[in-house]
Amino acid sequence: MVHDDSFRRLLRARDAIHARYAEPLDLRALAREAALSPFHFLRLFRAAFGVTPHQYLTRVRLEAARRLLLADAPVTHVCFEVGFQSLGSFSALFARKTGMAPTAFRRRIHHFSFGPQRLYIPHCYVQAFSQF
């Protein structure tokens, strides 16, 4: 259990992650935001949110990457825009978490959104209503 005061401090650190996810954030910076020692902050954050601060930061960055890819931003731009330092590690992590590479994700989403739409009408339906 996390006490109210400690939880408010953790929320400040979590809000900092959401506000500055593209910046290089480490455990010390987040612990300083919460006014806690790094190791105590790590234990409390995991107890309160079920994941480590690094895992939470990675999740926030990947969500931002998905939004940018949906807006048709280039993969390299997305990688650096959300705070990753290496295109290769970003692509590998994105593929591991979403099941497809960033380019495949963008291609698949845009195919569904903007690709050719085929309408399937059963033959019996066409026959029944073509007599009118």
Secondary structure as UniProt FT lines:
FT   HELIX           4..19
FT   TURN            21..22
FT   HELIX           27..34
FT   HELIX           38..49
FT   HELIX           53..70
FT   TURN            71..72
FT   HELIX           75..81
FT   TURN            82..83
FT   HELIX           87..98
FT   HELIX           102..114
FT   HELIX           123..129
FT   TURN            130..131
//
